[in-house]
Amino acid sequence: MSSLFSGHILIRNNSDHDELDTEVELSHRLDNRLVLLFFGAGSCPQCQAFAPVLKDFFVRLTDEFYVLRAAQLALVYVSQDPTEEQQDLFLRDMPKKWLFLPFEDDLRRDLGRRFSVQRLPAVVVLKPGGDVLTRDATEEIQRLGPTCFANWLEAAEVLDRSFLQPEDLDDPAPRSLTEPLRRRKYRVDPAVPGSRGSREKGGPGAESGVGRLF
């Protein structure tokens, strides 16, 4: 997963704005995790409304106050803000464990095109190997909250056993009865430029965006 940001810098959303600028640091923060790419902007009313929901979702899965062990989850804010000041203002109250790209990095726009993001907010869920698990989880996060993470994790295990330790591969745990349904829903969806997400087809939330972006 860290290869997606190879040659780029990610910044932690803490008071020191620590930079992850080496392959080792990027790997430590991103590899063997589900990664959420959150496309948003402080000037977008829908993003402002969704941000507290996503913040609560992330905190409840990664903060030791709520869980004994933080989930295998990372979030990268891919800012679509028109100014760096707006980006900083939007991130001010967001979790310290969030990561973001420097404002001057053109990868912010490139990722939007790569993953065919058309409207804000959008949350692209990526498997550890980099394949797309779901193109926009915004509505699912709002509807199910942290519960949907378990669905993603199980679907990722079905399609990619990288979450399991090597010694577990010979004797996998029994699968749930709902696993075939999750496999159908969360099929591997490689990021191919020009492909269309569910919002373009009139799915949930299609009317709530701020228009085409890229």
N, C-alpha and C positions, 0 to 999 in steps of 0.2 A: 504494500500500500504506500509506503514511503516514497516509492519510485514516482508516484504522481507529482510529488513536489521536489523531485531531485533537481538540484541546481538553484533552488529557491529558498527563501527564508520564511519560516513561520514564527509568529510572535505569540507568546503566552499573554493572556489577558489579565496579568497580575500588575501590581503597582510598579514593578521594575521593568515590565515589558521585556522579559527575558526572550532572547532570540534563539531559535533552534536552527542553526546554520551549518550543521554537519550531518552526514548520512547516519552516523551513530545516534545522534539526538533525535532525528526524524524517525528513525526506525524504532527507537524506544517508545515514542509517543503514539505511533500509528500502526505498527505492524501487529498482526494477530488480533486485530480489533475490528468491530464494525465502525465505519467512519461515516458521520453525517456531514454533508456539505450543505450549509445553510446559506442560501442566497436571499439577501434581504437588503433593506435600506431604511435609514432613519426617517427619510422623507415620505415613506410609503405608509399610509394609515393602516393597511392590512398587516404590514410587518410589525408595526407598533402594537397592534392588538394581539398578534400571535406570539411575540417575543416572550411575554411572561409565561405563557403556556409551555413553550419550549424550554425556558429556563427551569421551570418546576420539573418538567420531564427529565431533564439532564441531571439536575441536582439529586432527585430521588433515586437515580440509578448509580450515581458516582460519589455522593457525599457519605462519609462514614457515619454521619448522624442518622442516616436512614438505612444504610446497608452495612453488613459486616465486612464485605469486600466489594470494592468498586467494580462495576460492570466493565466488560471488555468493550469499551465505547469511547470514541473520540469525536469531537465536533470542531469543524473548521468553518468559521464565518467568512463567506466569500462576499465581501462588501460590494454593493452596487451603488453606494453613496456617491453623490456628485462632488463632495469635498471631503478632505481628510478630517476636518473639524466635525462634520456630521457623523462620520464613521466613529470617531472617538467618543462622541456624545452617546451614540447608540450603544456602544460597548461598555459604557461606564458602569452600568448596573448589572451587567451580565456575569456569569460565573468566571472565576479566575482560571479555571481549567480549560476554558475555551481557547482555541487557537485562531489566528487570523493572518492573512497576507498583508504585507506592507501596502499602503495605499497606492504607491507608485508602481507596483508590480502589475504588469499587463496580464498576468495569469488570471487575475480576477475576472477579466472579460473572456479570456480564452476558455476557462472552465465552463462559463455559461453557454458558450457555443458548443463545446464538446459534449455537454450533457443535455443539450437541446432545451435549456431553460427558457421559457417564454413569458412566465408571469411570476410576480413576487407576492408573498413569500413562497419559497420552494425548498424542500429538504430532500436531497438525493441521498439514498442509503447505499453505501458501497460495502461489498464483502471484503474480507481480508486480502483476497487476491486482486481486487480492483474492479471486479464485475459489478454491474448495477443490480442491487436486490430489489429496489423499487425506485421509480423515477421521481415520485413526489409523495412523501409521507406526511405532508402537512395535515390533511384531513384525518388520517389514521391516528396521528399523535393527539389531535384535538379530541377525537372520539374515544380512544382507548387508553390514552395516557401511557404510563410505563409498561402496561401489559403487552403492548405491541412489540416491545424489545424481545420478550421471550419468544414471540412468534418469529421474529427475524432471526434470532439465534438458532432456533430449531431448524428453520429453513436453510440457514447457512450450513448447519451441520449435515443436513441431507445432501446438499450439493457440494460441500467443501469441508472435508474432515479436518481442516487445519486447526480447529478449536480443540481437538482431542490430543492428549498426550500420546506419543508413539505406542506406549504399552497398552493403551486402551483400544487400539484399532482392531486387535484380534478378537475382542469380546465386547462389542458395542452394547450400550444399554438398550433395552427394548424401546421401540419407537411408539409414539402415541397414536391413537386411532385417527387423530385429525391431521397427521403428518402428510398424507397424500394431498389433502386439500391445500395445505400450506405450500406444498411443492408446486401445485398448479398456479397458485396465486403469486408466489415469489420465484418465478422462473428466472434463470440466468438471462440477463438482458444487457449484452455488451454495449458500451457507449459508442454508438455509431452516429456521427454527425448527420443531421437531417432527419433522424427518426423522431417520431411524435410521441409525446407523453399523453397520459389520460386526460389532462386538463384541456388539451387541444381538441379532444374528442367530445368535449362537453361533460366530463366527469365532474365529481364533487369539487367545488371551489373554483370552477372554470370562470365564473362570473365575478370573482372577488379580486382578481389581480389588477395590475396597473397598466396592462397593455404589453405589447411585444417589446422585448429587450434587445435582442441581438439580430 
